[in-house]
């Protein structure tokens, strides 16, 4: 049963938002019912919490890449390009002020 729960939780998109507290509550109920041991519950919570964190990191990385791709298609300047233009403008303003 424990493996089925793990697989079900991991398969669900909601894994990324599961907290250790929620998982502990769920497994505590099963411990009370005698369906799993306390040790199994602790291990499962630790395992699923870590996997949840990894899924969240993976989702954030994926989202960042998708946003970067979308912005790239729009041909918007990057922050670095804008900063470079600002430096050039400042330099040109400074040079033109010296010539006046």
VEXDREN-2710 file (C-alpha; in Angstrom, 1 decimal):
% VEXDREN-2710
k/r/px/py/pz
1/UNK/0.0/0.0/0.0
2/UNK/2.8/2.4/0.8
3/UNK/4.4/2.0/-2.6
4/UNK/1.0/2.6/-4.2
5/UNK/0.6/5.9/-2.3
6/UNK/4.1/7.0/-3.2
7/UNK/3.5/6.3/-6.8
8/UNK/0.2/8.1/-6.7
9/UNK/1.6/11.1/-5.0
10/UNK/4.6/11.3/-7.3
11/UNK/2.4/10.9/-10.4
12/UNK/0.1/13.8/-9.4
13/UNK/1.0/17.3/-10.4
14/UNK/0.2/18.4/-6.8
15/UNK/3.5/16.9/-5.6
16/UNK/5.3/20.2/-6.1
17/UNK/3.1/21.8/-3.5
18/UNK/3.0/19.1/-0.9
19/UNK/4.5/20.1/2.4
20/UNK/6.1/17.8/5.0
21/UNK/3.4/18.8/7.4
22/UNK/0.6/17.6/5.1
23/UNK/2.5/14.4/4.4
24/UNK/3.1/13.8/8.1
25/UNK/-0.6/14.2/8.8
26/UNK/-1.5/11.7/6.1
27/UNK/1.0/9.1/7.2
28/UNK/0.2/9.6/10.9
29/UNK/-3.3/8.5/10.2
30/UNK/-2.0/5.3/8.6
31/UNK/0.3/4.7/11.5
32/UNK/-2.6/5.0/13.9
33/UNK/-4.6/2.5/11.8
34/UNK/-1.6/0.1/11.9
35/UNK/-1.3/0.2/8.1
36/UNK/2.3/1.3/8.2
37/UNK/5.0/1.6/10.9
38/UNK/6.3/4.9/12.3
39/UNK/9.7/4.2/10.6
40/UNK/8.0/3.7/7.2
41/UNK/6.1/6.9/7.7
42/UNK/9.2/8.9/8.6
43/UNK/11.1/7.5/5.6
44/UNK/8.2/8.1/3.2
45/UNK/7.8/11.7/4.4
46/UNK/11.5/12.4/4.0
47/UNK/11.6/10.7/0.6
48/UNK/8.5/12.4/-0.8
49/UNK/9.4/15.8/0.7
50/UNK/12.8/15.7/-1.1
51/UNK/11.2/14.6/-4.3
52/UNK/8.7/17.4/-4.0
53/UNK/11.5/19.9/-3.6
54/UNK/13.2/18.5/-6.7
55/UNK/10.0/18.6/-8.8
56/UNK/9.5/22.2/-7.7
57/UNK/13.1/23.1/-8.8
58/UNK/12.6/21.3/-12.1
59/UNK/9.4/23.1/-12.7
60/UNK/11.0/26.5/-11.9
61/UNK/13.9/25.7/-14.3
62/UNK/11.5/24.7/-17.0
63/UNK/9.4/27.8/-16.5
64/UNK/12.4/30.0/-16.7
65/UNK/13.5/28.5/-19.9
66/UNK/10.0/28.9/-21.4
67/UNK/9.9/32.5/-20.4
68/UNK/13.4/33.1/-21.8
69/UNK/12.3/31.5/-25.1
70/UNK/9.2/33.5/-25.3
71/UNK/11.0/36.8/-24.6
72/UNK/13.6/35.8/-27.2
73/UNK/11.0/35.5/-29.8
74/UNK/9.8/39.0/-29.0
75/UNK/13.2/40.4/-29.7
76/UNK/13.2/42.3/-26.4
77/UNK/16.6/43.6/-25.2
78/UNK/18.2/41.8/-22.3
79/UNK/19.1/43.6/-19.1
80/UNK/22.7/43.4/-20.1
81/UNK/22.0/45.0/-23.5
82/UNK/20.1/47.9/-21.8
83/UNK/22.8/48.4/-19.3
84/UNK/25.4/48.6/-22.1
85/UNK/23.3/51.1/-23.9
86/UNK/23.0/53.2/-20.7
87/UNK/26.8/53.2/-20.4
88/UNK/27.2/54.2/-24.0
89/UNK/24.7/57.1/-23.6
90/UNK/26.4/58.3/-20.4
91/UNK/29.8/58.2/-22.1
92/UNK/28.4/60.0/-25.2
93/UNK/26.8/62.7/-23.0
94/UNK/30.0/63.1/-21.1
95/UNK/32.0/63.4/-24.3
96/UNK/29.6/65.8/-25.9
97/UNK/29.6/68.0/-22.8
98/UNK/33.4/68.3/-23.0
99/UNK/33.2/69.5/-26.6
100/UNK/30.6/72.2/-26.0
END
